[in-house]
Structure formats: structure tokens, C-alpha cells
Amino acid sequence: MVGANQVEKRAAAEAYDFDSDSRWSNYWNNVLIPPQMSARPEVRRHYQLKFYQRYIDPELEVDSLSSVKNSSSASSAFPSGPNISVHQRPAAAGASTARSAAENIPPRPPPRAAPRADGTLQLDQKSFQFLNNAWVAVMAILAMFPFSPRGISDRGYRFSLAGSAVACAHSLYLNHRRPRAWTLEALQQWMQIIVPSKDFLSFMFSVIFFSSMYPVKFAVIPVLCRSLEQAVMFLRGNFNNTQLYKRFLKRACDLLANNRTMLHMISANAEIGIGFQLIFMILTPQRNIVQALIYWQLLKLYYRAPNTSLYHHQIWSRIGAKVNPLIHRFAPVLERPIDYVRNWFLS
């Protein structure tokens, strides 16, 4: 049953139109192999199957490149005698056919750099995203580690926010590209699409706290949650068959992947808690009123965005259920100002 399933998957992969997929050209240009190998159809077919396994059907089983080379060399080393004798043509016709075929062959591309031992060296856009998210996760852990020196902690804070801003901007470009035209109407339509996205909200979050004079260490928590989630998705999709992943990373990645809702709730709790922290900081010498106003506008977007509204609604409902009875009982004079603030937040 498994063999028949693989036969169907391989047939679907061979029938796939790779030329119409822009990702295939980018993938093929990043595969570093000698020019004489790239011209061989069996090598190109091997990398097409690897592309299909990576981007479309991860369950497809693809043989190693060495087995493909061996099978092709074996088939070419033992040709059948009767076929040669039957399909032989005159020497002159063969020479003219060879000359015409040589004239139609396009020029070869310039030689590429030497490949790695496994034959591939890829740094595509998704890999760049993964490296960036891994960098952000490491810097965020350094910033949050309680025994880190203050200088290292502050640098980890800045580097994690800067890396998160770069990762979010790159993800926005990959998903939405540029506006179709540099006109006011086209920019408005483009902004209406990207503003509710999680990448744009995370980008604004990172920029707000990266530009602040005093570090707000709790701001690292949402950044860490996002980078861990993105890195785990990449590892499970691209390295789930490697021995290193199965031995050291599989358990942690499965744990994080099965608890994505918990990561989102932790991130939402931190985002709302930071809003109240900025209000309390107004009473201290570290006050930044402009930052607090901008961040609360961002919280309004978090409350309405499709990807974050569910978690923020739940947290605000819990806060209201606990705080409203206390205000009604011990400080009823605050009910009217709180209603004004609530109406502004929901407007």
C-alpha cells in the first residue's frame, strides 16, 4: 500500500508544471552543481523531485543523487545490441543531425562555485528567514537571561528587536510585494491589506521598542514567541528527516508546535501587560508619553486584527471580569473615566 502511494505521488510530481512555478527557477538557480551535471536530464529531474518534496508534498520519498547517477551510468554502460543495429543511420545524416543540434544548443552559463559534499548549497528566502529568526531567538534569550551582564543584556535586547523588524519587513515583502503603482490610491489599497497582518503588527512593535531610550525587557517576550514559532515551522518542514533533527530538536519542536495557542496567549498577555507598564512609567523619570500613545494605538490594531483579535479579546474579557467588580465596589468614581477610555479603545 505504501509503495503504491509513493508511485502515485511520484507520478504527480513528474506531471507537475515546474516551469510555471516561479519558486522552481529560484530554487534551481541556488543549486550549486557543475555545468556538465546541470545539463543532464536525470540530475535536473532529481532536483525537481526534491523541490516538489520541499514545497508541495513532504511525504514524497526521493532517492539520493548518488543512486540516480549510478542507475543512469549503469543504463548507459550496457546498451542492447539489437537496438543499436536496428536504429543505425548513415554517417552523413548523423553528422548533419549532430551539427544542426549543436547549433540549436543554447550557450552554457558561466561555471559556478564548487559545491558542498552533498551536492547542494542553498540560501533561499525561506532559509534567510529561518536564520534571522534563529538569531532573534538567541538574542532574546540573552536579553532575558537573569544572570547576563547588563551590557550583554541590553545588546541582546536591541539586536533581537532589530532582527525581528528585519524578519517582519522581509516577510511582508515576500507575502505582499510592493504596491502595484506608486499612486495614492494604490498605496491606500496596499496598506489596507498589510496593516491587519501579523507581520506588520510585529514590525511596528519592534520599531517602537527598538527606538525607545530605555529598554522595556518584557517587549522581548512577543518577539521570542514569534521567532520560535517561525523557526519551528521551518525546521519541521525542511529537516524532519535528518538525524540531527531527530536526535536533538524533534521533541522540542513537536512540543512548541503542539502548543502554538499557548505561545499566542503568552505573547498577547505580554503585549497587554506592556501597555499598562508604559502607563506606570509615565509616573517615573523614564516616562515617554509619545511612545505610550503610539503603543496603545497599536494595541487597538491588535484588538481588531484577524490573527490576534481572538487572544486579545479573551485577555481583555478576563481583565474586565476581575477589575470591574472591584472598581464598582471600592472606586465607583472611576467608572465614568474608564467608560470614556473603553469607548476610545473600541472606536
N, C-alpha and C positions, 0 to 999 in steps of 0.2 A: 504493500500500500504506500509506504514511504517512497519507494523507488518510482512508482507511477506518479506520485505527486511531484517529485523532482523533475520527471520527464515533462510534465505539463508546465511547470514553472520555467524550465529551460526553453521550451517551445515558445512560451510567452515572451521570454527575454529576447530570443532570436528574432521574433516578429516585431519587437519594439522599434519605433522610428527614432533612432538616435540623432539623426541629422536635424530634426525639427526641435530638439531639446537643446536650449542654449547652455544648460549646465554640462552637457556632454563635451562641447567644444572647450569649455573652460577646464574641465577635468582632464581631457586628453592633452591639452597644452601644458599642464602641470605634471605630466608623467615623464620622467627623465629616463629615456632609453636611447640606445644608439640608433642613428638613422636607418641602418640596414635592418634593424629589428622592427622599427615602426612601419616599414614598408611591407612586412609580412602579414598576410590576412589573418593567420591564426593568432598572432600576437594582438592585433587590433581587436579581434573577437574576444580574446581573453579579458582585455581591459573593458570592453563593453559589458561583459557579464559582471565584472567587478563593480562597474558603475551602477548597473541595474540592481545588484545586491545592496549597494550602499544607500541609494536614494529611493528605490521603489519597492523592492521585496527583500528584506533582510534574511528571510528564510531560504533563499536560493543558495545552494551549495555550488561553489566554484572551485575547480581543480587548480592546483598551483601552476605557476608559469613553467616550471621545470618539466612537469608531466606533459604539458602541452607541447613543449619543444621536443621532448623525447618521442611522443607519438607522431609528430609531423616529420621528424627526421627518420623514424622507422618506416613510415609510409613512403617517403621519398627514396629510401635506400633499397627497397625491394619492389621495384615496379614489375608488373606482369608482362611476360614476354609476348603473348598473343596480342595484347592491346597495342604494343609498340609496332608490331608488324602490320596490323590492320590499319592504323591511323597514320602511317608514314606518308609524307608528301614529297614531291620533287624538291631538290635542293634550291633551285632558283626561286620557287614560290615561297619556300621557307625563309630564304634570305630577304626577299622583298617584304614579307609579312613582318619579319623582325625589324627591318628598317622603318616601316611605317609605324609600328608600335613604339619604337624608340623615339620617333619624332613627336608622338602624342603624349609621352610621359611628361608630367609637369616637373619643373626643377625641384630638387630636394631642398628642404630647409637647411639652414646652417646647423652644424653639429652642436649638440647640447652638452651640458656638463656631465661628468662621469656619474652614473647612478650609484645608489647605495647597494649593499649586498643583496637586498631582497628585490631590487629592480625598480623601486618606486621611491620618489621623494616628493611629497605633495604638501603644499601650504596654500590651500584654497581659502575662500572667505569664511567657511564654517570653521576651519581649523584656526584661523586667526581669531575668530570669536571665542573659541574654546581657550586658547592661550591667554587671551585678555581676561576672560572670566576666572581662569585659574590664578592669574596674577592678582586680580581683585580679591579673591578669597584669601590668598596668603597674606596680603597686606591688611585686610580687615581683621584677620586673626591676630596679627602683630599689634594692631591698634587696640584690640580688646583684651589682649593678654594682660592679666593684672600685674605681673612681675616684670613687664618690659620697661626699660628706661624711658623717661619722658620724651627724650629726643626721638628715639625709635618709634615710640607710640604715636607721636604727632606726625612723623613722616609716613607711617603706615596709614594714618587717618587721611592725609592729603592724597597719597598715592592711590588708595582704594577708591576715593571719590573721583579722582581724575580718571582712573581706569574704567570706572563704571560709566562716566559720562562718555568716554570714547566708545565703549562697547554699545551703549544705547544709541548713540548717533550712528554708528556703523550698522546696527540692526535696523534703524529707521530707514537708512539708505537702501539696505537690501530689500526691505519689505515694501517700501513706498516710492523709492527712487526720488527724482526731482519733480517739481511741478511741470506739467506739460507745456507751459508757457510762462514767461516772466511778466505776466499781467496781474492786475489787482484781482480780477475775477478768478483766474487760475490759482493764484496764491490762496485766496479765501477757500476755494474748494479743497485744495491740498491740505490746508490747516484744519479744516473740518474733519478730515479723515484721520490725520495723525494725532491731533490733540487728545482724543479719548483713548489712545493706545497706551498700553503699559510701558512701552519703551520710551515714549515721550514724557510720561509722568516720572519715570525713573531718571531720565536725563535732567529734567528740571529739578528734581530732588537733589541730584548730585551737584549740579551747578550752584544751587542755593547754599549748600553747606560747604562746598569747596571754597567759595568766595567769602565765607564768614571769617571774621578776625579771630574769634575764639572758637576752638573746636567743640563740637557737640558730639561726644563719643557715641551716644545712642543712635546717631544717624548712620553708623556703620552697620547696624543690625539689618535694616531692609536691603542694603547693598550686598551684604553677605548672603542673605537668603536668596536673592535673585541670582547671584553668581553661582551659588551651589546648585540651584535648580537647573540653570543652563548647562553647567559643566556636566552634571549627571546625565542629562538628556543626550549630550554628545557622546559621552563615554559608553552609554548603553547602546547607542545606535551604531557605533563605529569600532568598538574594541571589545564587544561582548564575547568574541571567540578567542581572544588572546589569553595566553597562560598568565601573564602578569595581572590582567584584569580579574581573571577568575580566582587568583590566589590572594590578592591584596585588596581589590577595590569592589568586587561584586557585592559583598554583604553590605558595605556602607552605601553603595549606590542603590541597591534594592531597598534599603531602609529609608533613604531620602525620597526615592521615587514613590514609595507606598505611603509616604506622609507629606505629600505636597500640600494638602489642605492645611496641615499644621504649620508648614513654612509660611503659607499665605497669612494665616491668622497671627503668627508671631510678627510678621512684617507689618500687618495692619495695626496691631497693638503698639508697636514701636512708633509708627508714623503718627498715630493719635497722641501717644504719650509725649512725643517731641513737641507737638503743638502746645500742650499745656506747659512743658518745660520752658519754651520760649516766652510764654506769658509770665511765668515766675521770674525769668531772667530780666524782665523789664524793671523789676524792683531792685536789681543788683547793678554794680558798676559795669557788668558785662552786657548791658542792655543793647538791643538792636531792634528798634521798633519797626523799621522798614522790613527787615528780614522776617519778623513775626507776622506782619500783614501779608507779605508775599506768600509765606508758607501756609497761612490759613486760607488764602485763595487757592493754593494747590490742594489743600485738604478738601475744599469744595469740589474740585475736579475728581479727586479720589472717591468722593461720596457718590458721584454720578457716573464715573467711567464703568463700562460693562465688565471689565476684567477685575475690578477692585470693589465695586459697589456692594456685592454680597457680604464680604468680610467687614467692610466699614459699617454697613447697616447693622450687622449683628453686634459689633462692639459698641456703637452709639446706643443701641437699644439696651444693652446691659448697663451702660453708664447711667442712662436715664432712669432705669428701674431702680438703681441704688441711690442715686443722688436726689431725684425729685421728691421722694417722701421725706428725706432729711431736710431739704430746703423748706418744704411746706410746713414742717413741724417746728424747726428751730429758727429759720430766717425767712419768713414769708415776704418780707420787704424786698427780697431779691428775685421774686418770681417775675415781676414785670420786666426788669432789665434782662433777665435770662430769656424771656419770651422774645424781646427785641433781637437778641443775639441769635436765637434759634431761627427766627424769621429771615435774618440776613444770611445765615448759613444755608438755609433751604431755598433761598431765592435764586 
